[in-house]
Amino acid sequence: MITLKSERELGLIRGACGVVGEVLEMMHTLAKPGVTTRELDKAAEKLIIERGATPAFKGYGGSGRRPPFPASVCASINEEVVHGIPDDRELCCGDLVSIDVGAKLQGYYGDGATTVAVGEVDSEAQRLCETCRRSLERAIAAIGPGKHLAEVGRAVQSHAEGQGFSVVRDLVGHGIGSNLWEEPQVPNYYSPRFPDVVLRPGMTIAIEPMITAGSWRVKTLGNHWTVVTRDGSMAAHFEHSVAITRDGVEILTVAPAKKG
């Protein structure tokens, strides 16, 4: 069931998303050659806690064979699409590292992701990263009150495939609020089999294009979390949590403006 958020709830979601936005901004500063993904994770967790929030991902899961997620952020390098587990691997010049961040504040969640080019990357990796970022921007620009959720998938797919890249089919965006993952699912490609959802003010969704330089097919590693491209091609991932308003769309996962 899709829940419409009150102004009070939207304010609380905005607060959690602001924390996420700060962390994502910091990741662009910290993700340099020689830094480990564990160091990125520790820095992110410290900032989340300093803001009075809790890491939304840490300890999540634990059902079936999948263990609880052991870190505060997902850090996915190169062919890793999402859910990479931070460790002692050092980032290298030429890597793409996708960092997914979730925070819970006063009972509500924020969720966002960015891909950082580490040092100097080749032109194809840079183009992949830019195409994914632009796919997200185009998806947000295509929606609003009274429009259809399917426009997200149309926008992402048309731009990514138009640039010669592939859209991951097995993973989707989602609603967000008092739960980290809520209805509706938000696919990044168009198919008539998806429910035809009309967007209404008060809906809050996380839009997260995941695109690859090769095939769209993916697999999950033996840790039961990390999703990688089957063909070993590079991937990029960008995500914003947004609110549908009476006037359009508000991007929530942005760092609060600094005073002074």
Phi and psi in degrees as GROMACS dihedral restraints (atoms count N, CA, C in turn):
[ dihedral_restraints ]
;  ai    aj    ak    al  type     phi  dphi    fc
    3     4     5     6     1   -86.3    20    10
    4     5     6     7     1   127.9    20    10
    6     7     8     9     1  -104.1    20    10
    7     8     9    10     1   136.7    20    10
    9    10    11    12     1   -92.4    20    10
   10    11    12    13     1   132.3    20    10
   12    13    14    15     1   -90.5    20    10
   13    14    15    16     1   140.9    20    10
   15    16    17    18     1   -75.9    20    10
   16    17    18    19     1   171.1    20    10
   18    19    20    21     1   -61.0    20    10
   19    20    21    22     1   -37.5    20    10
   21    22    23    24     1   -63.6    20    10
   22    23    24    25     1   -47.0    20    10
   24    25    26    27     1   -63.0    20    10
   25    26    27    28     1   -40.5    20    10
   27    28    29    30     1   -61.9    20    10
   28    29    30    31     1   -37.4    20    10
   30    31    32    33     1   -63.6    20    10
   31    32    33    34     1   -38.3    20    10
   33    34    35    36     1   -70.3    20    10
   34    35    36    37     1   -40.8    20    10
   36    37    38    39     1   -63.7    20    10
   37    38    39    40     1   -40.1    20    10
   39    40    41    42     1   -60.0    20    10
   40    41    42    43     1   -39.2    20    10
   42    43    44    45     1   -63.4    20    10
   43    44    45    46     1   -45.4    20    10
   45    46    47    48     1   -64.7    20    10
   46    47    48    49     1   -40.5    20    10
   48    49    50    51     1   -67.8    20    10
   49    50    51    52     1   -31.8    20    10
   51    52    53    54     1   -62.6    20    10
   52    53    54    55     1   -37.7    20    10
   54    55    56    57     1   -62.8    20    10
   55    56    57    58     1   -45.3    20    10
   57    58    59    60     1   -58.7    20    10
   58    59    60    61     1   -43.9    20    10
   60    61    62    63     1   -60.4    20    10
   61    62    63    64     1   -39.3    20    10
   63    64    65    66     1   -63.1    20    10
   64    65    66    67     1   -43.4    20    10
   66    67    68    69     1   -64.4    20    10
   67    68    69    70     1   -44.4    20    10
   69    70    71    72     1   -61.2    20    10
   70    71    72    73     1   -40.9    20    10
   72    73    74    75     1   -61.1    20    10
   73    74    75    76     1   -42.5    20    10
   75    76    77    78     1   -65.3    20    10
   76    77    78    79     1   -36.0    20    10
   78    79    80    81     1   -60.8    20    10
   79    80    81    82     1   -34.3    20    10
   81    82    83    84     1   -66.8    20    10
   82    83    84    85     1   -26.8    20    10
   84    85    86    87     1   -80.4    20    10
   85    86    87    88     1   -37.4    20    10
   87    88    89    90     1   -88.9    20    10
   88    89    90    91     1   -26.3    20    10
   90    91    92    93     1   -76.9    20    10
   91    92    93    94     1    88.2    20    10
   93    94    95    96     1  -126.2    20    10
   94    95    96    97     1   161.6    20    10
   96    97    98    99     1   -55.4    20    10
   97    98    99   100     1   136.2    20    10
   99   100   101   102     1    93.1    20    10
  100   101   102   103     1   -15.7    20    10
  102   103   104   105     1   -82.8    20    10
  103   104   105   106     1   140.1    20    10
  105   106   107   108     1   -91.7    20    10
  106   107   108   109     1   156.8    20    10
  108   109   110   111     1   -68.0    20    10
  109   110   111   112     1   -25.2    20    10
  111   112   113   114     1   -66.7    20    10
  112   113   114   115     1   -36.9    20    10
  114   115   116   117     1   -65.7    20    10
  115   116   117   118     1   -39.8    20    10
  117   118   119   120     1   -60.9    20    10
  118   119   120   121     1   -42.4    20    10
  120   121   122   123     1   -62.7    20    10
  121   122   123   124     1   -44.4    20    10
  123   124   125   126     1   -64.1    20    10
  124   125   126   127     1   -41.2    20    10
  126   127   128   129     1   -64.9    20    10
  127   128   129   130     1   -40.7    20    10
  129   130   131   132     1   -64.6    20    10
  130   131   132   133     1   -45.6    20    10
  132   133   134   135     1   -61.9    20    10
  133   134   135   136     1   -41.4    20    10
  135   136   137   138     1   -59.6    20    10
  136   137   138   139     1   -45.9    20    10
  138   139   140   141     1   -67.1    20    10
  139   140   141   142     1   -41.6    20    10
  141   142   143   144     1   -57.9    20    10
  142   143   144   145     1   -46.0    20    10
  144   145   146   147     1   -68.3    20    10
  145   146   147   148     1   -39.3    20    10
  147   148   149   150     1   -59.5    20    10
  148   149   150   151     1   -29.6    20    10
  150   151   152   153     1   -86.4    20    10
  151   152   153   154     1     6.5    20    10
  153   154   155   156     1    82.2    20    10
  154   155   156   157     1    10.4    20    10
  156   157   158   159     1  -104.1    20    10
  157   158   159   160     1   176.8    20    10
  159   160   161   162     1  -124.9    20    10
  160   161   162   163     1   146.9    20    10
  162   163   164   165     1   -64.7    20    10
  163   164   165   166     1   125.5    20    10
  165   166   167   168     1   -75.5    20    10
  166   167   168   169     1   -26.9    20    10
  168   169   170   171     1   -86.9    20    10
  169   170   171   172     1   -29.5    20    10
  171   172   173   174     1   -65.1    20    10
  172   173   174   175     1   120.7    20    10
  174   175   176   177     1    85.8    20    10
  175   176   177   178     1    -0.7    20    10
  177   178   179   180     1   -70.3    20    10
  178   179   180   181     1   146.8    20    10
  180   181   182   183     1    93.8    20    10
  181   182   183   184     1  -141.8    20    10
  183   184   185   186     1    94.3    20    10
  184   185   186   187     1     9.4    20    10
  186   187   188   189     1   -94.4    20    10
  187   188   189   190     1   144.5    20    10
  189   190   191   192     1    62.3    20    10
  190   191   192   193     1  -136.7    20    10
  192   193   194   195     1   -79.9    20    10
  193   194   195   196     1   -15.2    20    10
  195   196   197   198     1   -79.2    20    10
  196   197   198   199     1   121.2    20    10
  198   199   200   201     1   -75.7    20    10
  199   200   201   202     1   163.7    20    10
  201   202   203   204     1   -58.4    20    10
  202   203   204   205     1   143.9    20    10
  204   205   206   207     1   -66.1    20    10
  205   206   207   208     1   130.6    20    10
  207   208   209   210     1   -91.0    20    10
  208   209   210   211     1     2.6    20    10
  210   211   212   213     1  -134.9    20    10
  211   212   213   214     1   172.5    20    10
  213   214   215   216     1   -88.3    20    10
  214   215   216   217     1   -25.1    20    10
  216   217   218   219     1  -129.3    20    10
  217   218   219   220     1   160.7    20    10
  219   220   221   222     1   -96.7    20    10
  220   221   222   223     1   130.4    20    10
  222   223   224   225     1  -126.6    20    10
  223   224   225   226     1   108.3    20    10
  225   226   227   228     1  -116.6    20    10
  226   227   228   229     1   121.9    20    10
  228   229   230   231     1  -106.0    20    10
  229   230   231   232     1   129.5    20    10
  231   232   233   234     1    56.5    20    10
  232   233   234   235     1  -103.1    20    10
  234   235   236   237     1   -76.2    20    10
  235   236   237   238     1    -9.1    20    10
  237   238   239   240     1   -76.8    20    10
  238   239   240   241     1   125.0    20    10
  240   241   242   243     1   -85.4    20    10
  241   242   243   244     1   -54.3    20    10
  243   244   245   246     1  -149.8    20    10
  244   245   246   247     1   166.4    20    10
  246   247   248   249     1    65.1    20    10
  247   248   249   250     1    26.5    20    10
  249   250   251   252     1   -66.1    20    10
  250   251   252   253     1   136.9    20    10
  252   253   254   255     1   -92.1    20    10
  253   254   255   256     1   121.8    20    10
  255   256   257   258     1   -57.6    20    10
  256   257   258   259     1   141.5    20    10
  258   259   260   261     1  -152.4    20    10
  259   260   261   262     1  -158.9    20    10
  261   262   263   264     1   -92.6    20    10
  262   263   264   265     1    12.3    20    10
  264   265   266   267     1   -65.6    20    10
  265   266   267   268     1   134.1    20    10
  267   268   269   270     1   -88.6    20    10
  268   269   270   271     1   137.8    20    10
  270   271   272   273     1   -68.1    20    10
  271   272   273   274     1   143.2    20    10
  273   274   275   276     1  -117.8    20    10
  274   275   276   277     1   151.5    20    10
  276   277   278   279     1   -57.2    20    10
  277   278   279   280     1   129.1    20    10
  279   280   281   282     1   101.9    20    10
  280   281   282   283     1   -10.8    20    10
  282   283   284   285     1   -74.2    20    10
  283   284   285   286     1   154.5    20    10
  285   286   287   288     1  -110.0    20    10
  286   287   288   289     1   128.0    20    10
  288   289   290   291     1  -121.2    20    10
  289   290   291   292     1   122.0    20    10
  291   292   293   294     1   -98.2    20    10
  292   293   294   295     1   125.5    20    10
  294   295   296   297     1  -118.1    20    10
  295   296   297   298     1   120.6    20    10
  297   298   299   300     1  -109.2    20    10
  298   299   300   301     1   129.3    20    10
  300   301   302   303     1  -127.3    20    10
  301   302   303   304     1   134.3    20    10
  303   304   305   306     1  -129.4    20    10
  304   305   306   307     1   141.9    20    10
  306   307   308   309     1  -139.0    20    10
  307   308   309   310     1   144.5    20    10
  309   310   311   312     1  -116.2    20    10
  310   311   312   313     1   128.3    20    10
  312   313   314   315     1  -139.5    20    10
  313   314   315   316     1   121.7    20    10
  315   316   317   318     1    53.0    20    10
  316   317   318   319     1    38.8    20    10
  318   319   320   321     1    86.8    20    10
  319   320   321   322     1     2.7    20    10
  321   322   323   324     1  -127.9    20    10
  322   323   324   325     1   158.0    20    10
  324   325   326   327     1  -114.2    20    10
  325   326   327   328     1   152.7    20    10
  327   328   329   330     1  -127.5    20    10
  328   329   330   331     1   150.0    20    10
  330   331   332   333     1  -149.5    20    10
  331   332   333   334     1   129.5    20    10
  333   334   335   336     1  -158.6    20    10
  334   335   336   337     1   164.0    20    10
  336   337   338   339     1  -149.6    20    10
  337   338   339   340     1   155.9    20    10
  339   340   341   342     1  -147.1    20    10
  340   341   342   343     1   156.1    20    10
  342   343   344   345     1  -113.8    20    10
  343   344   345   346     1   129.3    20    10
  345   346   347   348     1  -110.7    20    10
  346   347   348   349     1   130.9    20    10
  348   349   350   351     1   -82.9    20    10
  349   350   351   352     1   121.9    20    10
  351   352   353   354     1   -90.1    20    10
  352   353   354   355     1   114.8    20    10
  354   355   356   357     1    62.5    20    10
  355   356   357   358     1  -145.4    20    10
  357   358   359   360     1   -85.9    20    10
  358   359   360   361     1   122.9    20    10
  360   361   362   363     1  -112.1    20    10
  361   362   363   364     1   159.4    20    10
  363   364   365   366     1   -71.6    20    10
  364   365   366   367     1   167.1    20    10
  366   367   368   369     1   -63.8    20    10
  367   368   369   370     1   -33.3    20    10
  369   370   371   372     1   -70.6    20    10
  370   371   372   373     1   -40.1    20    10
  372   373   374   375     1   -64.8    20    10
  373   374   375   376     1   -40.7    20    10
  375   376   377   378     1   -63.7    20    10
  376   377   378   379     1   -40.5    20    10
  378   379   380   381     1   -67.5    20    10
  379   380   381   382     1   -38.7    20    10
  381   382   383   384     1   -60.2    20    10
  382   383   384   385     1   -48.2    20    10
  384   385   386   387     1   -61.1    20    10
  385   386   387   388     1   -46.4    20    10
  387   388   389   390     1   -66.0    20    10
  388   389   390   391     1   -38.2    20    10
  390   391   392   393     1   -64.8    20    10
  391   392   393   394     1   -40.8    20    10
  393   394   395   396     1   -64.8    20    10
  394   395   396   397     1   -43.7    20    10
  396   397   398   399     1   -61.8    20    10
  397   398   399   400     1   -43.6    20    10
  399   400   401   402     1   -68.0    20    10
  400   401   402   403     1   -31.8    20    10
  402   403   404   405     1   -60.9    20    10
  403   404   405   406     1   -41.8    20    10
  405   406   407   408     1   -64.4    20    10
  406   407   408   409     1   -45.8    20    10
  408   409   410   411     1   -59.7    20    10
  409   410   411   412     1   -42.7    20    10
  411   412   413   414     1   -66.8    20    10
  412   413   414   415     1   -36.6    20    10
  414   415   416   417     1   -64.0    20    10
  415   416   417   418     1   -43.2    20    10
  417   418   419   420     1   -65.7    20    10
  418   419   420   421     1   -40.0    20    10
  420   421   422   423     1   -67.2    20    10
  421   422   423   424     1   -22.3    20    10
  423   424   425   426     1   -85.4    20    10
  424   425   426   427     1    -9.5    20    10
  426   427   428   429     1  -115.4    20    10
  427   428   429   430     1   170.9    20    10
  429   430   431   432     1   165.7    20    10
  430   431   432   433     1  -179.7    20    10
  432   433   434   435     1   -61.4    20    10
  433   434   435   436     1   132.1    20    10
  435   436   437   438     1    86.7    20    10
  436   437   438   439     1   -11.1    20    10
  438   439   440   441     1   -88.5    20    10
  439   440   441   442     1   174.8    20    10
  441   442   443   444     1  -105.0    20    10
  442   443   444   445     1   141.4    20    10
  444   445   446   447     1   -58.2    20    10
  445   446   447   448     1   -29.6    20    10
  447   448   449   450     1   -59.2    20    10
  448   449   450   451     1   -21.4    20    10
  450   451   452   453     1   -65.5    20    10
  451   452   453   454     1   -24.5    20    10
  453   454   455   456     1   -60.6    20    10
  454   455   456   457     1   -53.6    20    10
  456   457   458   459     1   -62.2    20    10
  457   458   459   460     1   -40.3    20    10
  459   460   461   462     1   -60.7    20    10
  460   461   462   463     1   -44.9    20    10
  462   463   464   465     1   -66.7    20    10
  463   464   465   466     1   -46.0    20    10
  465   466   467   468     1   -63.8    20    10
  466   467   468   469     1   -50.1    20    10
  468   469   470   471     1   -63.3    20    10
  469   470   471   472     1   -44.6    20    10
  471   472   473   474     1   -64.5    20    10
  472   473   474   475     1   -40.7    20    10
  474   475   476   477     1   -73.0    20    10
  475   476   477   478     1   -47.4    20    10
  477   478   479   480     1   -62.9    20    10
  478   479   480   481     1   -48.6    20    10
  480   481   482   483     1   -70.1    20    10
  481   482   483   484     1   -29.3    20    10
  483   484   485   486     1   -65.5    20    10
  484   485   486   487     1   -23.1    20    10
  486   487   488   489     1   -94.8    20    10
  487   488   489   490     1     4.2    20    10
  489   490   491   492     1    88.8    20    10
  490   491   492   493     1    12.8    20    10
  492   493   494   495     1  -106.0    20    10
  493   494   495   496     1   173.0    20    10
  495   496   497   498     1  -116.7    20    10
  496   497   498   499     1   148.9    20    10
  498   499   500   501     1  -102.8    20    10
  499   500   501   502     1   125.1    20    10
  501   502   503   504     1   -62.6    20    10
  502   503   504   505     1   130.4    20    10
  504   505   506   507     1   -95.0    20    10
  505   506   507   508     1   -24.4    20    10
  507   508   509   510     1   -83.9    20    10
  508   509   510   511     1    -6.7    20    10
  510   511   512   513     1  -130.4    20    10
  511   512   513   514     1   145.2    20    10
  513   514   515   516     1  -136.2    20    10
  514   515   516   517     1   164.7    20    10
  516   517   518   519     1   -79.4    20    10
  517   518   519   520     1  -169.8    20    10
  519   520   521   522     1  -165.8    20    10
  520   521   522   523     1   164.6    20    10
  522   523   524   525     1   -71.0    20    10
  523   524   525   526     1   162.2    20    10
  525   526   527   528     1  -149.3    20    10
  526   527   528   529     1   150.1    20    10
  528   529   530   531     1   175.4    20    10
  529   530   531   532     1  -116.4    20    10
  531   532   533   534     1   -78.2    20    10
  532   533   534   535     1    -7.9    20    10
  534   535   536   537     1  -121.9    20    10
  535   536   537   538     1   149.7    20    10
  537   538   539   540     1   -66.4    20    10
  538   539   540   541     1   -40.0    20    10
  540   541   542   543     1  -122.5    20    10
  541   542   543   544     1   118.2    20    10
  543   544   545   546     1  -127.5    20    10
  544   545   546   547     1   172.3    20    10
  546   547   548   549     1   -73.2    20    10
  547   548   549   550     1   148.2    20    10
  549   550   551   552     1   -94.7    20    10
  550   551   552   553     1   163.8    20    10
  552   553   554   555     1   -70.3    20    10
  553   554   555   556     1   146.4    20    10
  555   556   557   558     1  -124.4    20    10
  556   557   558   559     1    87.0    20    10
  558   559   560   561     1   -68.3    20    10
  559   560   561   562     1   154.2    20    10
  561   562   563   564     1  -100.3    20    10
  562   563   564   565     1    12.6    20    10
  564   565   566   567     1  -144.8    20    10
  565   566   567   568     1   162.3    20    10
  567   568   569   570     1   -94.5    20    10
  568   569   570   571     1   135.7    20    10
  570   571   572   573     1  -150.1    20    10
  571   572   573   574     1   137.3    20    10
  573   574   575   576     1   -66.7    20    10
  574   575   576   577     1   -11.5    20    10
  576   577   578   579     1   -77.8    20    10
  577   578   579   580     1   -14.1    20    10
  579   580   581   582     1   -77.4    20    10
  580   581   582   583     1   145.7    20    10
  582   583   584   585     1   -57.9    20    10
  583   584   585   586     1   143.0    20    10
  585   586   587   588     1   -89.0    20    10
  586   587   588   589     1    94.7    20    10
  588   589   590   591     1   -97.8    20    10
  589   590   591   592     1   125.3    20    10
  591   592   593   594     1   -90.0    20    10
  592   593   594   595     1   128.7    20    10
  594   595   596   597     1   -78.5    20    10
  595   596   597   598     1   137.4    20    10
  597   598   599   600     1  -131.1    20    10
  598   599   600   601     1   150.5    20    10
  600   601   602   603     1   -55.5    20    10
  601   602   603   604     1   136.8    20    10
  603   604   605   606     1   102.1    20    10
  604   605   606   607     1   -12.7    20    10
  606   607   608   609     1   -79.3    20    10
  607   608   609   610     1   138.5    20    10
  609   610   611   612     1  -126.1    20    10
  610   611   612   613     1   126.2    20    10
  612   613   614   615     1  -136.4    20    10
  613   614   615   616     1   152.9    20    10
  615   616   617   618     1  -105.4    20    10
  616   617   618   619     1   117.3    20    10
  618   619   620   621     1  -101.9    20    10
  619   620   621   622     1   124.6    20    10
  621   622   623   624     1  -143.8    20    10
  622   623   624   625     1    84.5    20    10
  624   625   626   627     1   -60.9    20    10
  625   626   627   628     1   136.8    20    10
  627   628   629   630     1  -127.9    20    10
  628   629   630   631     1   115.2    20    10
  630   631   632   633     1  -126.9    20    10
  631   632   633   634     1   157.5    20    10
  633   634   635   636     1  -128.4    20    10
  634   635   636   637     1   159.1    20    10
  636   637   638   639     1   -81.5    20    10
  637   638   639   640     1   -13.5    20    10
  639   640   641   642     1  -123.6    20    10
  640   641   642   643     1  -127.2    20    10
  642   643   644   645     1   -72.6    20    10
  643   644   645   646     1   154.1    20    10
  645   646   647   648     1   -80.4    20    10
  646   647   648   649     1    -8.1    20    10
  648   649   650   651     1   -75.3    20    10
  649   650   651   652     1   139.2    20    10
  651   652   653   654     1  -131.1    20    10
  652   653   654   655     1   168.8    20    10
  654   655   656   657     1  -146.1    20    10
  655   656   657   658     1   160.9    20    10
  657   658   659   660     1  -104.8    20    10
  658   659   660   661     1   133.5    20    10
  660   661   662   663     1   -71.8    20    10
  661   662   663   664     1   174.4    20    10
  663   664   665   666     1   -66.2    20    10
  664   665   666   667     1   -13.5    20    10
  666   667   668   669     1   -78.5    20    10
  667   668   669   670     1    -1.5    20    10
  669   670   671   672     1    69.0    20    10
  670   671   672   673     1    11.2    20    10
  672   673   674   675     1  -123.2    20    10
  673   674   675   676     1   -56.3    20    10
  675   676   677   678     1   -69.5    20    10
  676   677   678   679     1   124.1    20    10
  678   679   680   681     1  -101.6    20    10
  679   680   681   682     1   128.2    20    10
  681   682   683   684     1  -125.8    20    10
  682   683   684   685     1   160.4    20    10
  684   685   686   687     1   -70.8    20    10
  685   686   687   688     1   140.1    20    10
  687   688   689   690     1   -66.0    20    10
  688   689   690   691     1   -32.6    20    10
  690   691   692   693     1   -94.7    20    10
  691   692   693   694     1     4.4    20    10
  693   694   695   696     1    77.8    20    10
  694   695   696   697     1     8.9    20    10
  696   697   698   699     1   -75.6    20    10
  697   698   699   700     1   157.5    20    10
  699   700   701   702     1   -68.2    20    10
  700   701   702   703     1   153.6    20    10
  702   703   704   705     1  -132.8    20    10
  703   704   705   706     1   158.1    20    10
  705   706   707   708     1  -136.1    20    10
  706   707   708   709     1   154.3    20    10
  708   709   710   711     1  -149.1    20    10
  709   710   711   712     1   121.8    20    10
  711   712   713   714     1  -127.6    20    10
  712   713   714   715     1   147.5    20    10
  714   715   716   717     1  -151.1    20    10
  715   716   717   718     1   137.6    20    10
  717   718   719   720     1  -129.1    20    10
  718   719   720   721     1   141.0    20    10
  720   721   722   723     1   -87.1    20    10
  721   722   723   724     1   133.5    20    10
  723   724   725   726     1  -133.1    20    10
  724   725   726   727     1   158.2    20    10
  726   727   728   729     1  -117.2    20    10
  727   728   729   730     1   135.8    20    10
  729   730   731   732     1   -82.8    20    10
  730   731   732   733     1   123.2    20    10
  732   733   734   735     1  -115.2    20    10
  733   734   735   736     1   175.9    20    10
  735   736   737   738     1   -63.8    20    10
  736   737   738   739     1   -28.1    20    10
  738   739   740   741     1   -98.5    20    10
  739   740   741   742     1   -12.6    20    10
  741   742   743   744     1   159.4    20    10
  742   743   744   745     1  -122.2    20    10
  744   745   746   747     1  -135.1    20    10
  745   746   747   748     1   135.2    20    10
  747   748   749   750     1  -110.2    20    10
  748   749   750   751     1   124.0    20    10
  750   751   752   753     1   -79.6    20    10
  751   752   753   754     1   122.4    20    10
  753   754   755   756     1   -94.7    20    10
  754   755   756   757     1   -32.5    20    10
  756   757   758   759     1   -87.4    20    10
  757   758   759   760     1    64.1    20    10
  759   760   761   762     1  -125.9    20    10
  760   761   762   763     1   146.7    20    10
  762   763   764   765     1   -66.6    20    10
  763   764   765   766     1   138.1    20    10
  765   766   767   768     1   -58.3    20    10
  766   767   768   769     1   146.0    20    10
  768   769   770   771     1   -63.7    20    10
  769   770   771   772     1   136.4    20    10
  771   772   773   774     1   -75.6    20    10
  772   773   774   775     1   140.3    20    10
  774   775   776   777     1   -80.9    20    10
  775   776   777   778     1   152.0    20    10
